Amino acid sequence: MLTFLATFVVFVLVIFGMSLGWIVKRKSIQGSCGGISSLGMEKVCDCPEPCDARKKRMAREQQRII
């Protein structure tokens, strides 16, 4: 039981340490420099054409609009 309690305390301390930036400066955590755009990708999936399941989903959504 002591191991679980010690682990919980460590997790709480780590979370508190990570939140110090927000507590002190009110500045939230930011992502990496550039992210996907730095790879030259314009979207998350850089596929030239959507898969069949995506095409069906898009067709259903288009039917709902009409």
N, C-alpha and C positions, 0 to 999 in steps of 0.2 A: 504494500500500500504506500509505503514511503517513496518508492520509485515513481509511482504515478503522481503523487503530490509534487515531488521534485520536478518532474517533467512538466507538469502544469505550470509551476512557478516559472520555469525557464521559458516556456512558450509565452506567458504573459509578459515577462521582461523583454523578450525579443519583439513582441508586438508593440509594446510601449516604446522601445528604442526606435523602431521604424516610424512610429507616429510622432516622434519629437519634432521633425521638420514641420509638420502641419501644426503642432501645438505652438511652436515658437514663432514661425513665420506665416502661418495660415496659407502655406503653399502646398498643394497636393502633389503626389508622386507623379512624375512624368514618364513617358515612354522612352524608348531608346532613340538615339539620334538618327532620324530619317525613317526608320522602320522599313516597311515594304517599299516605299517610294525610292529609297536609296538603292534598291535592287533593279530599278527601272521598270517595275511592274505597275500598271495603272489600276489594277484591281486585285482582290485577294486571290482569285483563281485566274491565272494568266492563260486560260484555255482560249483558243481562237473561236470555238463554237461551244455552246452549252451542251450538256449531255441530254439524253432522251428524257430522263425524269424531269430535268429542269425545263425542257421544252414543253412537256405536258403540263407542268405547273404554271408556266407562263400562259399557255393557251387557256387553261381554266380561269386564270385571273382576268384574261382579256374578255372571256365570255361573261364574267360577272360585271364588268364595266359596261358592256353593251346591253 
